[in-house]
Amino acid sequence: MAWLLLLLAGAFEILWTFTLKASEGFTKPFYVALMLLCIGATTLLLSLAVKTLPLGTAYAVWVGIGIVGTAAVGVVLFDESASPARLGAIGLIVAGVAMLHFLEA
C-alpha cells in the first residue's frame, strides 16, 4: 500500500510542476489554486508512505517520479528537447529508482 501511496504522490508532483508552468508566474488563479492543492496532496501522500517505507528511499523514488514525469510533460506539452543525451540521463534516473524499489522489496 505504501508504494501505491508513493506512486500517487509522484503523480501529484508531476501535476504540481505542470500547474507551476501553466500558472505563468502565478498570474492565472485557476492554475495557482490547482498547484496549491497538488502540493498539499503530494506532501500528504508522501508523509503517509514514509510511515512504512524508509525515508531516503521514499524521497528518492518520489523525486525520481517527479523528474521523469515532469521531463515527459515538458517534451510532450511544452516542446522541450528529447535529445538522446537527455533521454539517456532520464533513463539513468529510472534505473536508479527501480534499483531502490527492488532493494526495499
Rosetta constraint file for C-alpha pairs under 8 A:
AtomPair CA 1 CA 5 HARMONIC 6.36 0.50
AtomPair CA 2 CA 6 HARMONIC 6.16 0.50
AtomPair CA 2 CA 48 HARMONIC 7.34 0.50
AtomPair CA 2 CA 49 HARMONIC 4.63 0.50
AtomPair CA 2 CA 50 HARMONIC 7.60 0.50
AtomPair CA 2 CA 52 HARMONIC 6.39 0.50
AtomPair CA 2 CA 53 HARMONIC 6.79 0.50
AtomPair CA 3 CA 7 HARMONIC 6.14 0.50
AtomPair CA 3 CA 49 HARMONIC 6.91 0.50
AtomPair CA 4 CA 8 HARMONIC 6.23 0.50
AtomPair CA 5 CA 9 HARMONIC 6.08 0.50
AtomPair CA 5 CA 45 HARMONIC 5.65 0.50
AtomPair CA 5 CA 46 HARMONIC 6.99 0.50
AtomPair CA 5 CA 48 HARMONIC 7.18 0.50
AtomPair CA 5 CA 49 HARMONIC 5.74 0.50
AtomPair CA 6 CA 10 HARMONIC 6.17 0.50
AtomPair CA 6 CA 45 HARMONIC 6.51 0.50
AtomPair CA 6 CA 46 HARMONIC 5.82 0.50
AtomPair CA 6 CA 49 HARMONIC 5.73 0.50
AtomPair CA 6 CA 58 HARMONIC 7.09 0.50
AtomPair CA 6 CA 61 HARMONIC 7.80 0.50
AtomPair CA 6 CA 62 HARMONIC 6.47 0.50
AtomPair CA 7 CA 11 HARMONIC 6.33 0.50
AtomPair CA 7 CA 62 HARMONIC 7.41 0.50
AtomPair CA 7 CA 65 HARMONIC 7.68 0.50
AtomPair CA 8 CA 12 HARMONIC 6.36 0.50
AtomPair CA 8 CA 42 HARMONIC 7.55 0.50
AtomPair CA 8 CA 45 HARMONIC 7.09 0.50
AtomPair CA 9 CA 13 HARMONIC 6.19 0.50
AtomPair CA 9 CA 41 HARMONIC 6.97 0.50
AtomPair CA 9 CA 42 HARMONIC 4.35 0.50
AtomPair CA 9 CA 43 HARMONIC 7.16 0.50
AtomPair CA 9 CA 44 HARMONIC 7.89 0.50
AtomPair CA 9 CA 45 HARMONIC 5.16 0.50
AtomPair CA 9 CA 46 HARMONIC 5.70 0.50
AtomPair CA 9 CA 62 HARMONIC 6.93 0.50
AtomPair CA 10 CA 14 HARMONIC 6.34 0.50
AtomPair CA 10 CA 42 HARMONIC 6.85 0.50
AtomPair CA 10 CA 62 HARMONIC 5.23 0.50
AtomPair CA 10 CA 63 HARMONIC 7.37 0.50
AtomPair CA 10 CA 65 HARMONIC 5.28 0.50
AtomPair CA 10 CA 66 HARMONIC 5.57 0.50
AtomPair CA 11 CA 15 HARMONIC 6.33 0.50
AtomPair CA 11 CA 42 HARMONIC 7.87 0.50
AtomPair CA 11 CA 65 HARMONIC 7.49 0.50
AtomPair CA 11 CA 66 HARMONIC 7.31 0.50
AtomPair CA 11 CA 69 HARMONIC 7.83 0.50
AtomPair CA 12 CA 16 HARMONIC 5.90 0.50
AtomPair CA 12 CA 38 HARMONIC 5.39 0.50
AtomPair CA 12 CA 39 HARMONIC 7.29 0.50
AtomPair CA 12 CA 41 HARMONIC 6.59 0.50
AtomPair CA 12 CA 42 HARMONIC 5.21 0.50
AtomPair CA 13 CA 17 HARMONIC 6.39 0.50
AtomPair CA 13 CA 38 HARMONIC 6.90 0.50
AtomPair CA 13 CA 39 HARMONIC 7.07 0.50
AtomPair CA 13 CA 42 HARMONIC 5.82 0.50
AtomPair CA 13 CA 62 HARMONIC 7.98 0.50
AtomPair CA 13 CA 65 HARMONIC 7.96 0.50
AtomPair CA 13 CA 66 HARMONIC 5.48 0.50
AtomPair CA 14 CA 18 HARMONIC 6.28 0.50
AtomPair CA 14 CA 65 HARMONIC 7.71 0.50
AtomPair CA 14 CA 66 HARMONIC 5.19 0.50
AtomPair CA 14 CA 67 HARMONIC 7.87 0.50
AtomPair CA 14 CA 69 HARMONIC 5.68 0.50
AtomPair CA 14 CA 70 HARMONIC 5.34 0.50
AtomPair CA 15 CA 19 HARMONIC 6.14 0.50
AtomPair CA 15 CA 35 HARMONIC 7.57 0.50
AtomPair CA 15 CA 38 HARMONIC 6.69 0.50
AtomPair CA 16 CA 20 HARMONIC 6.13 0.50
AtomPair CA 16 CA 34 HARMONIC 7.70 0.50
AtomPair CA 16 CA 35 HARMONIC 5.04 0.50
AtomPair CA 16 CA 36 HARMONIC 7.74 0.50
AtomPair CA 16 CA 38 HARMONIC 5.22 0.50
AtomPair CA 16 CA 39 HARMONIC 6.19 0.50
AtomPair CA 17 CA 21 HARMONIC 6.46 0.50
AtomPair CA 17 CA 35 HARMONIC 7.71 0.50
AtomPair CA 17 CA 70 HARMONIC 6.67 0.50
AtomPair CA 18 CA 22 HARMONIC 6.10 0.50
AtomPair CA 18 CA 70 HARMONIC 7.18 0.50
AtomPair CA 18 CA 73 HARMONIC 7.32 0.50
AtomPair CA 19 CA 23 HARMONIC 5.80 0.50
AtomPair CA 19 CA 31 HARMONIC 5.34 0.50
AtomPair CA 19 CA 32 HARMONIC 6.96 0.50
AtomPair CA 19 CA 34 HARMONIC 6.80 0.50
AtomPair CA 19 CA 35 HARMONIC 5.31 0.50
AtomPair CA 20 CA 24 HARMONIC 7.23 0.50
AtomPair CA 20 CA 25 HARMONIC 7.57 0.50
AtomPair CA 20 CA 26 HARMONIC 7.63 0.50
AtomPair CA 20 CA 31 HARMONIC 7.25 0.50
AtomPair CA 20 CA 32 HARMONIC 7.15 0.50
AtomPair CA 20 CA 35 HARMONIC 6.29 0.50
AtomPair CA 21 CA 25 HARMONIC 7.41 0.50
AtomPair CA 22 CA 28 HARMONIC 7.75 0.50
AtomPair CA 22 CA 31 HARMONIC 6.33 0.50
AtomPair CA 23 CA 27 HARMONIC 5.82 0.50
AtomPair CA 23 CA 28 HARMONIC 4.87 0.50
AtomPair CA 23 CA 29 HARMONIC 7.22 0.50
AtomPair CA 23 CA 30 HARMONIC 7.75 0.50
AtomPair CA 23 CA 31 HARMONIC 4.95 0.50
AtomPair CA 23 CA 32 HARMONIC 5.76 0.50
AtomPair CA 24 CA 28 HARMONIC 6.63 0.50
AtomPair CA 26 CA 31 HARMONIC 7.80 0.50
AtomPair CA 26 CA 32 HARMONIC 5.89 0.50
AtomPair CA 27 CA 32 HARMONIC 7.83 0.50
AtomPair CA 28 CA 32 HARMONIC 6.30 0.50
AtomPair CA 29 CA 33 HARMONIC 6.05 0.50
AtomPair CA 30 CA 34 HARMONIC 6.20 0.50
AtomPair CA 31 CA 35 HARMONIC 5.87 0.50
AtomPair CA 32 CA 36 HARMONIC 6.28 0.50
AtomPair CA 33 CA 37 HARMONIC 6.37 0.50
AtomPair CA 34 CA 38 HARMONIC 6.17 0.50
AtomPair CA 35 CA 39 HARMONIC 6.17 0.50
AtomPair CA 36 CA 40 HARMONIC 6.28 0.50
AtomPair CA 37 CA 41 HARMONIC 6.13 0.50
AtomPair CA 38 CA 42 HARMONIC 5.95 0.50
AtomPair CA 39 CA 43 HARMONIC 6.11 0.50
AtomPair CA 40 CA 44 HARMONIC 6.07 0.50
AtomPair CA 41 CA 45 HARMONIC 6.06 0.50
AtomPair CA 42 CA 46 HARMONIC 6.00 0.50
AtomPair CA 43 CA 47 HARMONIC 6.06 0.50
AtomPair CA 44 CA 48 HARMONIC 6.31 0.50
AtomPair CA 45 CA 49 HARMONIC 6.21 0.50
AtomPair CA 46 CA 50 HARMONIC 6.28 0.50
AtomPair CA 46 CA 58 HARMONIC 7.59 0.50
AtomPair CA 46 CA 59 HARMONIC 7.89 0.50
AtomPair CA 46 CA 62 HARMONIC 7.66 0.50
AtomPair CA 47 CA 51 HARMONIC 6.79 0.50
AtomPair CA 48 CA 52 HARMONIC 7.79 0.50
AtomPair CA 49 CA 53 HARMONIC 6.05 0.50
AtomPair CA 49 CA 58 HARMONIC 7.21 0.50
AtomPair CA 50 CA 54 HARMONIC 6.13 0.50
AtomPair CA 50 CA 55 HARMONIC 5.55 0.50
AtomPair CA 50 CA 58 HARMONIC 6.41 0.50
AtomPair CA 53 CA 57 HARMONIC 7.12 0.50
AtomPair CA 53 CA 58 HARMONIC 6.11 0.50
AtomPair CA 54 CA 58 HARMONIC 6.07 0.50
AtomPair CA 55 CA 59 HARMONIC 5.95 0.50
AtomPair CA 56 CA 60 HARMONIC 6.09 0.50
AtomPair CA 57 CA 61 HARMONIC 6.12 0.50
AtomPair CA 57 CA 100 HARMONIC 6.31 0.50
AtomPair CA 57 CA 101 HARMONIC 7.67 0.50
AtomPair CA 57 CA 104 HARMONIC 7.96 0.50
AtomPair CA 58 CA 62 HARMONIC 6.00 0.50
AtomPair CA 59 CA 63 HARMONIC 6.04 0.50
AtomPair CA 60 CA 64 HARMONIC 5.95 0.50
AtomPair CA 60 CA 97 HARMONIC 6.94 0.50
AtomPair CA 61 CA 65 HARMONIC 6.09 0.50
AtomPair CA 61 CA 97 HARMONIC 5.40 0.50
AtomPair CA 61 CA 100 HARMONIC 7.48 0.50
AtomPair CA 61 CA 101 HARMONIC 7.73 0.50
AtomPair CA 62 CA 66 HARMONIC 6.24 0.50
AtomPair CA 63 CA 67 HARMONIC 6.03 0.50
AtomPair CA 64 CA 68 HARMONIC 6.08 0.50
AtomPair CA 64 CA 93 HARMONIC 6.31 0.50
AtomPair CA 64 CA 94 HARMONIC 6.90 0.50
AtomPair CA 64 CA 97 HARMONIC 6.27 0.50
AtomPair CA 65 CA 69 HARMONIC 5.80 0.50
AtomPair CA 66 CA 70 HARMONIC 5.72 0.50
AtomPair CA 67 CA 71 HARMONIC 6.00 0.50
AtomPair CA 67 CA 90 HARMONIC 7.94 0.50
AtomPair CA 68 CA 72 HARMONIC 6.20 0.50
AtomPair CA 68 CA 90 HARMONIC 6.21 0.50
AtomPair CA 68 CA 93 HARMONIC 7.55 0.50
AtomPair CA 68 CA 94 HARMONIC 7.40 0.50
AtomPair CA 69 CA 73 HARMONIC 6.19 0.50
AtomPair CA 70 CA 74 HARMONIC 6.07 0.50
AtomPair CA 71 CA 75 HARMONIC 6.28 0.50
AtomPair CA 72 CA 76 HARMONIC 6.10 0.50
AtomPair CA 73 CA 77 HARMONIC 5.53 0.50
AtomPair CA 73 CA 78 HARMONIC 7.12 0.50
AtomPair CA 74 CA 78 HARMONIC 4.81 0.50
AtomPair CA 74 CA 79 HARMONIC 6.34 0.50
AtomPair CA 74 CA 80 HARMONIC 5.35 0.50
AtomPair CA 75 CA 79 HARMONIC 4.94 0.50
AtomPair CA 75 CA 80 HARMONIC 4.42 0.50
AtomPair CA 75 CA 81 HARMONIC 6.14 0.50
AtomPair CA 75 CA 82 HARMONIC 6.31 0.50
AtomPair CA 76 CA 80 HARMONIC 7.53 0.50
AtomPair CA 81 CA 86 HARMONIC 7.56 0.50
AtomPair CA 82 CA 86 HARMONIC 6.27 0.50
AtomPair CA 82 CA 87 HARMONIC 6.20 0.50
AtomPair CA 83 CA 87 HARMONIC 6.18 0.50
AtomPair CA 84 CA 88 HARMONIC 5.90 0.50
AtomPair CA 85 CA 89 HARMONIC 6.21 0.50
AtomPair CA 86 CA 90 HARMONIC 6.32 0.50
AtomPair CA 87 CA 91 HARMONIC 6.07 0.50
AtomPair CA 88 CA 92 HARMONIC 6.36 0.50
AtomPair CA 89 CA 93 HARMONIC 6.61 0.50
AtomPair CA 90 CA 94 HARMONIC 6.39 0.50
AtomPair CA 91 CA 95 HARMONIC 6.18 0.50
AtomPair CA 92 CA 96 HARMONIC 6.19 0.50
AtomPair CA 93 CA 97 HARMONIC 6.20 0.50
AtomPair CA 94 CA 98 HARMONIC 6.10 0.50
AtomPair CA 95 CA 99 HARMONIC 6.16 0.50
AtomPair CA 96 CA 100 HARMONIC 6.33 0.50
AtomPair CA 97 CA 101 HARMONIC 6.29 0.50
AtomPair CA 98 CA 102 HARMONIC 6.25 0.50
AtomPair CA 99 CA 103 HARMONIC 6.04 0.50
AtomPair CA 100 CA 104 HARMONIC 6.30 0.50
AtomPair CA 101 CA 105 HARMONIC 6.25 0.50
